[in-house]
Amino acid sequence: MIESPCNRTCTIDESTGWCIGCGRTIEEIIEWGPASDAQKREIVAGLEERMKRMGQWHG
């Protein structure tokens, strides 16, 4: 089971379309529940780079 990257800071950045809390798009957020573990891993794989680009990475 892949844990959701949601941290309850749910605000979409208008310039990127990414959530400033987790880095996902609206589509990725909606698809998360029914997505397979492989699909979730694919989504998570790009989040660190997105968050860095938005200046939101705290890892």
PAVOSE-818070 format. One line per 3 residues: their letters; for each residue y, x, z of N, C-alpha, C. Coordinates in nm, 2 decimals. Example, Ala and Ser with C-alpha at 12.3 -4.5 7.8 and 13.67 -1.06 7.14 Angstrom:
2
as	-0.57:1.32:0.78:-0.45:1.23:0.78:-0.33:1.32:0.78  -0.22:1.28:0.71:-0.11:1.37:0.71:0.00:1.29:0.79 $
This chain:
59
mie	-0.12:0.09:0.00:0.00:0.00:0.00:0.12:0.09:0.00  0.22:0.06:-0.09:0.34:0.13:-0.10:0.45:0.06:-0.02  0.51:0.12:0.07:0.62:0.06:0.15:0.74:0.04:0.07 $
spc	0.81:-0.07:0.09:0.93:-0.10:0.02:1.04:0.00:0.06  1.12:0.05:-0.03:1.23:0.14:0.00:1.35:0.06:0.06  1.35:-0.07:0.07:1.46:-0.15:0.12:1.50:-0.10:0.26 $
nrt	1.63:-0.08:0.28:1.68:-0.05:0.42:1.78:-0.15:0.46  1.78:-0.27:0.40:1.87:-0.38:0.43:2.02:-0.35:0.41  2.05:-0.26:0.32:2.18:-0.24:0.28:2.19:-0.29:0.13 $
cti	2.18:-0.41:0.11:2.16:-0.47:-0.02:2.30:-0.51:-0.08  2.35:-0.41:-0.16:2.47:-0.42:-0.24:2.45:-0.35:-0.37  2.47:-0.42:-0.48:2.45:-0.36:-0.61:2.58:-0.30:-0.65 $
des	2.57:-0.17:-0.69:2.68:-0.09:-0.74:2.71:-0.14:-0.88  2.83:-0.19:-0.91:2.86:-0.26:-1.04:2.86:-0.16:-1.15  2.89:-0.03:-1.13:2.89:0.07:-1.24:2.76:0.11:-1.28 $
tgw	2.66:0.11:-1.19:2.52:0.16:-1.22:2.42:0.05:-1.23  2.44:-0.06:-1.16:2.34:-0.17:-1.15:2.24:-0.14:-1.05  2.26:-0.03:-0.96:2.16:0.01:-0.86:2.21:-0.04:-0.73 $
cig	2.11:-0.07:-0.64:2.14:-0.10:-0.50:2.19:0.02:-0.43  2.30:0.02:-0.36:2.34:0.13:-0.29:2.26:0.17:-0.17  2.17:0.08:-0.12:2.08:0.10:-0.01:1.95:0.17:-0.05 $
cgr	1.89:0.13:-0.16:1.76:0.18:-0.20:1.76:0.24:-0.34  1.85:0.21:-0.42:1.86:0.26:-0.56:1.79:0.18:-0.66  1.73:0.07:-0.62:1.66:-0.01:-0.72:1.75:-0.11:-0.79 $
tie	1.71:-0.15:-0.91:1.79:-0.25:-0.99:1.74:-0.39:-0.94  1.82:-0.49:-0.97:1.78:-0.63:-0.93:1.64:-0.66:-0.98  1.61:-0.62:-1.11:1.48:-0.65:-1.17:1.37:-0.58:-1.08 $
eii	1.39:-0.46:-1.04:1.29:-0.39:-0.96:1.28:-0.45:-0.83  1.38:-0.50:-0.77:1.38:-0.57:-0.64:1.29:-0.69:-0.65  1.32:-0.77:-0.75:1.25:-0.90:-0.78:1.10:-0.87:-0.80 $
ewg	1.07:-0.77:-0.88:0.94:-0.74:-0.92:0.86:-0.67:-0.81  0.92:-0.62:-0.71:0.85:-0.54:-0.61:0.73:-0.62:-0.55  0.74:-0.74:-0.50:0.63:-0.81:-0.43:0.50:-0.81:-0.52 $
pas	0.51:-0.86:-0.64:0.39:-0.88:-0.72:0.35:-0.75:-0.79  0.43:-0.64:-0.78:0.40:-0.52:-0.86:0.27:-0.45:-0.80  0.20:-0.38:-0.89:0.08:-0.30:-0.84:0.13:-0.18:-0.77 $
daq	0.04:-0.11:-0.70:0.08:0.02:-0.64:0.13:0.12:-0.74  0.07:0.12:-0.86:0.11:0.21:-0.96:0.25:0.18:-1.01  0.28:0.06:-1.02:0.42:0.02:-1.06:0.52:0.05:-0.96 $
kre	0.48:0.03:-0.83:0.57:0.06:-0.72:0.60:0.21:-0.71  0.49:0.29:-0.73:0.51:0.44:-0.73:0.60:0.48:-0.84  0.59:0.42:-0.96:0.68:0.45:-1.07:0.83:0.42:-1.04 $
iva	0.85:0.31:-0.97:0.98:0.27:-0.93:1.04:0.37:-0.83  0.96:0.40:-0.73:1.00:0.49:-0.62:1.03:0.63:-0.68  0.96:0.67:-0.78:0.97:0.81:-0.83:1.11:0.84:-0.88 $
gle	1.19:0.74:-0.93:1.32:0.76:-0.98:1.43:0.73:-0.88  1.40:0.69:-0.76:1.50:0.65:-0.67:1.58:0.76:-0.61  1.52:0.87:-0.58:1.59:0.99:-0.52:1.70:1.03:-0.61 $
erm	1.67:1.05:-0.74:1.77:1.09:-0.84:1.89:0.99:-0.85  1.85:0.86:-0.85:1.96:0.76:-0.86:2.05:0.77:-0.74  1.99:0.78:-0.62:2.07:0.79:-0.50:2.16:0.91:-0.49 $
krm	2.10:1.02:-0.54:2.19:1.14:-0.55:2.30:1.12:-0.64  2.28:1.06:-0.76:2.39:1.03:-0.85:2.49:0.94:-0.80  2.46:0.85:-0.71:2.55:0.77:-0.64:2.62:0.83:-0.52 $
gqw	2.57:0.95:-0.48:2.62:1.01:-0.36:2.56:0.94:-0.23  2.45:0.88:-0.24:2.39:0.80:-0.13:2.27:0.86:-0.07  2.23:0.98:-0.12:2.10:1.04:-0.08:2.12:1.10:0.06 $
hg	2.03:1.07:0.15:2.04:1.12:0.29:1.90:1.18:0.33  1.83:1.24:0.23:1.70:1.29:0.26:1.70:1.44:0.29 $
